[in-house]
Amino acid sequence: MKTKLGIRLSSIFNMIEGANHNIWDLCCDHGKLGLALLESHKASKVVFVDQVSSIMDDLSRKIQKIKDLSPKRYELLTLSAEKIQLEDQSLICLCGIGGDVAQTIMAGIIANNDCRNHQFLISAQYHMYDFRKFLISHDFKVLNEELVFEGKWGYELLLVQQGNGKQVDSIGRGLYDEHSQKNRKYFANIINHYKRRLNQDKSHAEALELYEDLVK
Ligand SMILES: C[S@@+](CC[C@H](N)C(=O)[O-])C[C@H]1O[C@@H](n2cnc3c(N)ncnc32)[C@H](O)[C@@H]1O
């Protein structure tokens, strides 16, 4: 693989099994994930999507310089990710955004497409309780999940599909590891966040109670 990936993107890359997927790299920015998937042939085709046209212009220049990469293997769309139209069975990667943005994008995709044949690989930060509840309410099930750390930040990775797999847990109980200091700190930060927010918004009490129960 020529494109170098950091810890978070490598973990996302490794969660994608097999080959010949039709893959979407939504909110692609630098496009590193999609490029690595093309170079490794884990993806037969990658559709790169970002809403910022200058980002897509840079990526277009970069991708055209890759030797022996057939233009049939990629597509570049300057578009709000919520507007994509899914056709063939696909894996949709949605990484490097906040949980609130992930929810808005997923809601748009669900409204415009029948998603049952497609898998979603999401790596979002913050608002994960609300995002997980959103997934539960839309019948998404977990095929795989992981908590990875890059520097001091933790990222929840979720591979999900509608109607297929394990129940999504609203606080990601399966990710908690009391033996890891970084892991404990990740959950402690969430608890502190909800404690601070509770003064302004009592609706956070439910999430706070669940997270506090988990780390007891
Ligand atoms: C931090 S980058 C993430 C890059 C890469 N996916 C990663 O995980 O490293 C976030 C990108 O999301 C794009 N973005 C945010 N909201 C979007 C939306 N609704 N539709 C398309 N792109 C969006 C931004 O333009 C930005 O380039």
The ligand as an SDF file (V2000), in Angstrom:
LIG
                    3D

 27 29  0  0  0  0  0  0  0  0999 V2000
  -12.0730   15.8230    9.1350 C   0  0  0  0  0  0  0  0  0  0  0  0
  -12.4980   15.4800    7.4740 S   0  0  0  0  0  0  0  0  0  0  0  0
  -12.5500   13.7060    7.5000 C   0  0  0  0  0  0  0  0  0  0  0  0
  -11.6340   13.1180    6.4770 C   0  0  0  0  0  0  0  0  0  0  0  0
  -11.5970   11.6000    6.4280 C   0  0  0  0  0  0  0  0  0  0  0  0
  -12.9050   11.0150    6.1670 N   0  0  0  0  0  0  0  0  0  0  0  0
  -11.0120   11.0100    7.6830 C   0  0  0  0  0  0  0  0  0  0  0  0
  -11.6880   10.2170    8.3700 O   0  0  0  0  0  0  0  0  0  0  0  0
   -9.8570   11.3290    8.0050 O   0  0  0  0  0  0  0  0  0  0  0  0
  -14.2200   15.9170    7.4020 C   0  0  0  0  0  0  0  0  0  0  0  0
  -14.7080   16.2320    5.9720 C   0  0  0  0  0  0  0  0  0  0  0  0
  -16.1140   16.1010    5.9550 O   0  0  0  0  0  0  0  0  0  0  0  0
  -16.6170   16.9990    4.9850 C   0  0  0  0  0  0  0  0  0  0  0  0
  -18.0660   17.1330    5.2440 N   0  0  0  0  0  0  0  0  0  0  0  0
  -18.6680   17.5550    6.3810 C   0  0  0  0  0  0  0  0  0  0  0  0
  -20.0100   17.4760    6.2750 N   0  0  0  0  0  0  0  0  0  0  0  0
  -20.2630   16.9690    5.0290 C   0  0  0  0  0  0  0  0  0  0  0  0
  -21.4570   16.6310    4.3250 C   0  0  0  0  0  0  0  0  0  0  0  0
  -22.6560   16.8090    4.8790 N   0  0  0  0  0  0  0  0  0  0  0  0
  -21.3380   16.1380    3.0900 N   0  0  0  0  0  0  0  0  0  0  0  0
  -20.1300   15.9600    2.5070 C   0  0  0  0  0  0  0  0  0  0  0  0
  -18.9630   16.2630    3.1250 N   0  0  0  0  0  0  0  0  0  0  0  0
  -19.0220   16.7580    4.3620 C   0  0  0  0  0  0  0  0  0  0  0  0
  -15.7830   18.2340    5.1900 C   0  0  0  0  0  0  0  0  0  0  0  0
  -15.7920   19.0530    4.0420 O   0  0  0  0  0  0  0  0  0  0  0  0
  -14.3960   17.6320    5.4860 C   0  0  0  0  0  0  0  0  0  0  0  0
  -13.6200   17.5780    4.3190 O   0  0  0  0  0  0  0  0  0  0  0  0
  1  2  1  0
  2  3  1  0
  2 10  1  0
  3  4  1  0
  4  5  1  0
  5  6  1  0
  5  7  1  0
  7  8  2  0
  7  9  1  0
 10 11  1  0
 11 12  1  0
 11 26  1  0
 12 13  1  0
 13 14  1  0
 13 24  1  0
 14 15  1  0
 14 23  1  0
 15 16  2  0
 16 17  1  0
 17 18  1  0
 17 23  2  0
 18 19  1  0
 18 20  2  0
 20 21  1  0
 21 22  2  0
 22 23  1  0
 24 25  1  0
 24 26  1  0
 26 27  1  0
M  CHG  2   2   1   9  -1
M  END
$$$$
